[in-house]
Amino acid sequence: MEDNETYQNRIDLSPLKEGIETIKREVGKIIIGQEKMVDLIIAAILTDGHILIEGVPGVAKTLTSRIIARLIKADFSRIQFTPDLMPSDILGTSVYNMKNSEFEFKKGPLFSNIILIDEINRAPAKTQAALFEVMEERQITIEGHTYPMSAPYMVLATQNPIDQEGTYRLPEAQLDRFMFKVSVKYPGLEDEINILKLHHEGTIAATFDALDSVMVKEKINEYRNLVSQILVEEPLLRYIATLVSETRTDESLYLGGSPRASLAILKGSKALAAMRGRDFVTPDDIQAIIYPALRHRIILTPEREMEGISPDEIIRQIIKRTEVPR
């Protein structure tokens, strides 16, 4: 117990915790019953990560992204991916200026802070591949010129798990660039009743217009620095590595997690600990973050897929058989 008190006093996390709680409270005025998605979006912002959101239409994926961008006073852009979308449509293109007889680069919608890509699997591989550099290196190189992105920079991509007609499956290399994959479910009955009440009372638009920034972009760098200082004991580092290593030898999996998966779990668990007001990581933090960090990085064998087993079930089995550090 004394150790915990020492750890808690090592870093003052109260400004970060208060800022996060304010964001969640403001989001909760409009978005009902999607706390896990909101938590993971905030964790990704704190660790400079990207998120893939999978869910049926109408579960507030776009609205949540817009609200969070507004609350942190960040630029927001939305791109609807379609089969005829070209890389230049999202990156930008050079336009001839008749006045000075020179080509000028016109920036595309990827030049923003928070970018929501709706139905990322609708666009062909060529357009999907245009995201590789900017997601990994936070820069875009066009015609020999490199354009760095301003921080924070985050891609939130959505895909519909039901309608697969006319879609292009994301390659593993691109999936690996997403820090988390969030599975958004339908709201529960009580939550849906509250959603209906909000819309019936006509308060949604007024509440959204009244939203003001509660965290300036400059504060995010300060909070990221705090998250990087969260303590992770060596046995927990070994625990993370063991869990990911188990995915590479599991008989139910055709493909296991990469070292990038281990890093995602490490960063995510540190962010989660900070959001919970602790400056040290516990096994509970790791076990909570491993599902969104791993579920899109592992591939089931065809036999397991035919049996209807989900990646989350395999992750659950791996957690169960892996010894937890004391």
Backbone torsions as a table, in degrees:
resi	resn	phi	psi	omega
1	MET	NA	-41.4	179.6
2	GLU	-63.5	-37.4	178.9
3	ASP	-60.0	-44.6	-178.9
4	ASN	-60.1	-40.4	179.9
5	GLU	-65.8	-38.9	177.3
6	THR	-62.4	-45.3	-180.0
7	TYR	-60.8	-43.1	-177.0
8	GLN	-64.5	-29.1	-179.2
9	ASN	-86.3	-9.1	-175.7
10	ARG	-67.1	-40.1	179.7
11	ILE	-129.0	135.7	176.6
12	ASP	-83.9	102.2	-178.2
13	LEU	-97.0	2.4	-174.8
14	SER	-61.1	-40.1	178.6
15	PRO	-63.5	-40.8	179.5
16	LEU	-64.0	-48.5	-178.0
17	LYS	-61.2	-42.6	179.9
18	GLU	-65.7	-41.2	179.4
19	GLY	-63.1	-43.3	179.3
20	ILE	-66.0	-42.7	179.9
21	GLU	-63.3	-36.3	177.7
22	THR	-65.6	-43.9	178.2
23	ILE	-59.9	-46.9	-178.7
24	LYS	-64.1	-36.4	178.9
25	ARG	-66.9	-42.2	179.9
26	GLU	-67.2	-41.9	177.1
27	VAL	-61.6	-40.2	-178.2
28	GLY	-64.0	-16.8	177.2
29	LYS	-69.8	-24.1	-177.0
30	ILE	-117.2	-40.9	-177.6
31	ILE	-97.6	121.8	-177.4
32	ILE	-107.4	126.8	168.2
33	GLY	77.7	22.5	177.1
34	GLN	-123.2	44.5	-174.5
35	GLU	-60.9	-39.5	-178.4
36	LYS	-63.3	-43.5	178.8
37	MET	-61.7	-43.6	-179.9
38	VAL	-63.1	-44.9	179.2
39	ASP	-58.7	-43.4	-176.8
40	LEU	-72.0	-34.1	175.2
41	ILE	-63.8	-43.6	178.5
42	ILE	-64.4	-42.8	178.6
43	ALA	-60.9	-38.7	178.8
44	ALA	-67.6	-38.7	176.8
45	ILE	-62.2	-41.2	-178.1
46	LEU	-70.3	-16.8	-177.2
47	THR	-121.4	13.3	176.0
48	ASP	59.8	46.2	-178.5
49	GLY	-114.2	171.9	177.0
50	HIS	-114.1	158.4	-176.0
51	ILE	-130.8	136.3	171.0
52	LEU	-105.0	122.3	-177.5
53	ILE	-111.1	119.9	179.2
54	GLU	-110.3	124.3	-180.0
55	GLY	-175.9	157.9	179.6
56	VAL	-68.4	159.4	178.3
57	PRO	-61.0	147.7	173.4
58	GLY	90.5	16.6	179.2
59	VAL	-109.3	25.3	169.7
60	ALA	72.4	27.8	178.5
61	LYS	-65.1	-48.7	-177.9
62	THR	-67.6	-45.2	-177.1
63	LEU	-62.8	-41.0	178.7
64	THR	-60.6	-43.5	179.6
65	SER	-62.3	-43.7	179.6
66	ARG	-62.6	-41.2	-178.5
67	ILE	-64.8	-46.5	-178.2
68	ILE	-64.5	-40.3	177.0
69	ALA	-59.5	-41.2	179.9
70	ARG	-66.9	-39.8	-177.1
71	LEU	-69.0	-27.2	178.0
72	ILE	-102.7	11.9	176.0
73	LYS	55.3	45.8	-179.3
74	ALA	-108.8	151.3	175.2
75	ASP	-68.6	143.5	-176.7
76	PHE	-130.7	136.1	173.4
77	SER	-138.3	148.4	-178.9
78	ARG	-122.6	132.2	179.4
79	ILE	-123.3	125.7	175.3
80	GLN	-92.7	111.5	179.8
81	PHE	-77.7	132.2	179.7
82	THR	-134.6	162.0	-177.7
83	PRO	-61.1	-22.4	-178.1
84	ASP	-99.2	8.3	-178.9
85	LEU	-73.7	131.3	-179.7
86	MET	-103.8	156.8	178.5
87	PRO	-53.5	-39.5	-179.1
88	SER	-64.5	-23.5	179.0
89	ASP	-67.7	-26.7	-178.7
90	ILE	-107.2	-29.7	-179.6
91	LEU	-83.2	-37.7	-173.4
92	GLY	118.3	170.9	-177.5
93	THR	-151.6	159.7	177.9
94	SER	-84.9	131.8	-178.8
95	VAL	-119.0	135.0	-178.5
96	TYR	-77.2	124.8	178.3
97	ASN	-95.1	113.5	-176.7
98	MET	-65.6	-29.4	-175.8
99	LYS	-66.9	-45.8	-178.3
100	ASN	-109.3	7.7	177.6
101	SER	54.5	40.6	179.6
102	GLU	-134.7	155.3	174.8
103	PHE	-83.9	134.7	177.3
104	GLU	-121.0	139.7	-178.2
105	PHE	-82.8	123.5	176.4
106	LYS	-101.2	115.6	-174.9
107	LYS	-68.1	142.3	177.4
108	GLY	-89.0	-179.1	-176.3
109	PRO	-68.6	-10.1	175.9
110	LEU	-71.2	-14.1	178.1
111	PHE	-84.7	83.6	-179.4
112	SER	-157.5	-168.6	176.5
113	ASN	-101.4	-53.1	176.6
114	ILE	-115.8	118.8	-176.3
115	ILE	-114.1	120.8	175.1
116	LEU	-98.6	120.9	177.7
117	ILE	-107.7	109.9	-179.8
118	ASP	-82.4	129.0	177.5
119	GLU	53.4	63.8	-177.1
120	ILE	-59.7	-28.5	-178.2
121	ASN	-82.0	5.1	175.8
122	ARG	-82.5	-25.2	-176.4
123	ALA	-87.4	150.7	179.6
124	PRO	-68.5	167.4	-175.2
125	ALA	-56.3	-35.2	-178.2
126	LYS	-60.1	-42.2	-179.8
127	THR	-75.8	-38.2	176.0
128	GLN	-60.2	-40.0	-177.8
129	ALA	-66.0	-23.4	179.3
130	ALA	-64.8	-16.3	-179.9
131	LEU	-84.8	-16.3	-171.6
132	PHE	-54.1	-53.6	-174.5
133	GLU	-65.4	-46.7	-174.2
134	VAL	-68.6	-31.8	179.2
135	MET	-72.4	-35.2	-176.2
136	GLU	-88.0	-43.7	-171.3
137	GLU	-110.0	-1.8	179.8
138	ARG	56.4	40.8	176.3
139	GLN	-153.5	158.5	178.1
140	ILE	-126.4	128.6	179.0
141	THR	-110.4	119.2	-179.7
142	ILE	-135.9	127.4	177.6
143	GLU	51.3	41.4	176.1
144	GLY	83.4	-5.2	179.1
145	HIS	-104.4	137.5	178.3
146	THR	-107.7	127.6	-179.1
147	TYR	-115.3	108.3	177.9
148	PRO	-73.0	145.7	178.4
149	MET	-87.1	147.9	178.0
150	SER	-83.8	144.3	-178.4
151	ALA	-86.1	150.3	-5.9
152	PRO	-74.5	152.4	178.8
153	TYR	-129.8	121.0	-174.0
154	MET	-145.3	131.7	175.1
155	VAL	-103.6	122.9	171.7
156	LEU	-110.7	114.8	-178.3
157	ALA	-113.1	140.1	178.4
158	THR	-114.0	152.7	170.5
159	GLN	-146.8	147.0	-178.6
160	ASN	-90.8	120.5	-176.3
161	PRO	-75.5	-11.8	-174.2
162	ILE	-94.4	-58.4	-174.2
163	ASP	-83.9	102.1	-178.4
164	GLN	-103.2	0.0	-179.3
165	GLU	-71.2	130.0	178.7
166	GLY	74.4	23.3	178.9
167	THR	-111.1	162.3	178.1
168	TYR	-121.2	117.4	-177.2
169	ARG	-61.9	135.8	178.9
170	LEU	-69.6	132.6	178.0
171	PRO	-68.5	157.3	-177.1
172	GLU	-58.9	-36.4	-179.1
173	ALA	-62.3	-33.7	179.3
174	GLN	-80.2	-39.8	176.7
175	LEU	-57.7	-37.6	-177.6
176	ASP	-64.8	-21.2	-179.7
177	ARG	-80.2	-12.5	174.9
178	PHE	-86.4	126.3	-178.8
179	MET	-64.8	-44.8	-178.9
180	PHE	-130.2	151.9	165.9
181	LYS	-117.6	119.1	-177.5
182	VAL	-102.3	126.0	175.2
183	SER	-98.0	112.8	-176.7
184	VAL	-97.3	122.1	-178.8
185	LYS	-96.0	169.5	172.1
186	TYR	-64.1	148.6	176.5
187	PRO	-68.9	156.5	175.1
188	GLY	-70.5	171.6	-175.8
189	LEU	-58.6	-48.5	-178.1
190	GLU	-64.6	-39.7	177.9
191	ASP	-62.8	-40.9	-179.2
192	GLU	-67.7	-34.6	175.6
193	ILE	-62.9	-42.4	178.6
194	ASN	-66.0	-35.1	176.0
195	ILE	-62.2	-44.9	178.8
196	LEU	-61.6	-40.0	178.8
197	LYS	-61.3	-45.5	179.5
198	LEU	-57.9	-45.5	-178.1
199	HIS	-72.7	-36.5	179.4
200	HIS	-63.6	-38.6	-179.8
201	GLU	-78.6	-10.3	176.7
202	GLY	69.1	31.8	-175.5
203	THR	-97.6	-9.3	-174.1
204	ILE	-60.4	-54.1	-176.6
205	ALA	-61.4	-43.3	-179.1
206	ALA	-65.1	-40.3	179.4
207	THR	-65.6	-41.7	179.5
208	PHE	-64.1	-44.0	179.6
209	ASP	-63.9	-28.9	-178.4
210	ALA	-83.0	-9.8	-180.0
211	LEU	-62.9	135.5	177.1
212	ASP	-126.3	157.8	-178.1
213	SER	-65.2	135.2	178.2
214	VAL	-112.4	-6.4	-180.0
215	MET	-150.6	111.0	179.9
216	VAL	-71.9	155.2	-176.3
217	LYS	-56.4	-35.3	-177.8
218	GLU	-63.0	-30.7	179.4
219	LYS	-67.1	-28.0	-176.8
220	ILE	-62.0	-42.0	177.3
221	ASN	-60.2	-38.8	178.3
222	GLU	-64.2	-42.5	180.0
223	TYR	-70.6	-35.6	176.5
224	ARG	-62.4	-36.9	178.3
225	ASN	-65.4	-39.1	177.0
226	LEU	-64.3	-43.0	-179.5
227	VAL	-62.2	-38.4	-179.4
228	SER	-64.3	-21.3	-178.8
229	GLN	-90.7	-1.0	179.2
230	ILE	-61.7	134.9	-175.2
231	LEU	-78.9	132.5	173.9
232	VAL	-128.8	111.5	-179.1
233	GLU	-66.8	153.5	-177.0
234	GLU	-58.6	-38.7	176.9
235	PRO	-59.8	-31.2	178.6
236	LEU	-75.7	-33.1	173.5
237	LEU	-62.4	-41.6	177.1
238	ARG	-65.1	-37.5	178.9
239	TYR	-61.6	-45.4	178.1
240	ILE	-61.3	-48.5	-178.2
241	ALA	-61.9	-39.2	180.0
242	THR	-65.5	-44.2	179.8
243	LEU	-59.2	-46.0	-179.4
244	VAL	-69.3	-38.9	178.8
245	SER	-61.7	-35.4	178.7
246	GLU	-61.4	-31.1	-179.8
247	THR	-68.9	-22.0	-177.6
248	ARG	-84.0	-13.3	-179.4
249	THR	-118.6	-2.2	-178.7
250	ASP	-67.7	131.5	-176.6
251	GLU	-66.8	-20.4	-178.8
252	SER	-84.2	-7.9	-174.2
253	LEU	-113.7	133.6	175.1
254	TYR	-83.0	-34.4	179.3
255	LEU	-136.6	131.3	179.0
256	GLY	-98.6	-175.6	-178.1
257	GLY	-77.1	148.6	178.8
258	SER	-90.8	172.2	173.7
259	PRO	-56.9	-27.1	176.4
260	ARG	-64.1	-29.9	176.3
261	ALA	-67.0	-42.4	177.5
262	SER	-59.8	-43.0	179.3
263	LEU	-65.1	-38.2	178.5
264	ALA	-63.5	-41.1	179.1
265	ILE	-66.4	-42.4	179.4
266	LEU	-60.9	-52.9	-178.1
267	LYS	-64.5	-42.6	-178.4
268	GLY	-64.1	-40.2	-179.8
269	SER	-69.0	-33.0	176.3
270	LYS	-67.1	-41.9	177.9
271	ALA	-64.0	-42.0	-179.3
272	LEU	-63.7	-42.2	178.5
273	ALA	-61.0	-44.4	-180.0
274	ALA	-63.6	-42.0	179.2
275	MET	-65.2	-25.9	178.1
276	ARG	-89.6	3.8	175.2
277	GLY	85.4	15.7	178.8
278	ARG	-114.3	145.9	176.3
279	ASP	-106.1	28.7	173.2
280	PHE	-144.7	146.0	-178.0
281	VAL	-88.8	141.6	175.5
282	THR	-116.1	164.3	175.2
283	PRO	-56.5	-31.5	178.6
284	ASP	-62.0	-39.3	177.8
285	ASP	-61.8	-44.6	-179.0
286	ILE	-64.0	-45.2	-179.0
287	GLN	-66.8	-28.5	178.5
288	ALA	-75.3	-35.8	-173.3
289	ILE	-90.4	-14.9	-174.1
290	ILE	-67.2	-31.3	-178.7
291	TYR	-64.2	-57.5	178.7
292	PRO	-65.9	-24.1	-179.0
293	ALA	-80.9	-22.1	-173.3
294	LEU	-112.2	-27.0	-166.5
295	ARG	-61.5	-26.3	179.5
296	HIS	-95.6	-2.7	-176.5
297	ARG	-103.4	-10.1	179.3
298	ILE	-109.6	147.4	179.4
299	ILE	-122.9	126.5	179.4
300	LEU	-72.6	154.2	172.1
301	THR	-68.7	154.2	179.4
302	PRO	-54.5	-36.2	-179.6
303	GLU	-63.0	-44.6	-179.7
304	ARG	-67.9	-37.0	177.7
305	GLU	-62.2	-42.7	-180.0
306	MET	-64.7	-28.6	178.1
307	GLU	-77.9	-8.3	178.4
308	GLY	81.2	18.0	178.6
309	ILE	-78.0	139.9	-178.9
310	SER	-97.1	156.1	174.7
311	PRO	-55.8	-36.9	-179.7
312	ASP	-61.3	-34.7	179.1
313	GLU	-66.6	-40.8	177.9
314	ILE	-65.0	-42.4	178.3
315	ILE	-61.0	-41.0	179.2
316	ARG	-60.8	-41.8	179.2
317	GLN	-65.1	-39.7	-179.8
318	ILE	-65.8	-42.0	177.6
319	ILE	-61.2	-42.1	-176.2
320	LYS	-63.5	-37.1	-176.0
321	ARG	-93.8	-2.4	-179.7
322	THR	-97.4	128.2	-177.7
323	GLU	-64.7	132.9	179.9
324	VAL	-88.5	131.8	178.3
325	PRO	-61.4	142.6	178.5
326	ARG	-97.6	NA	NA
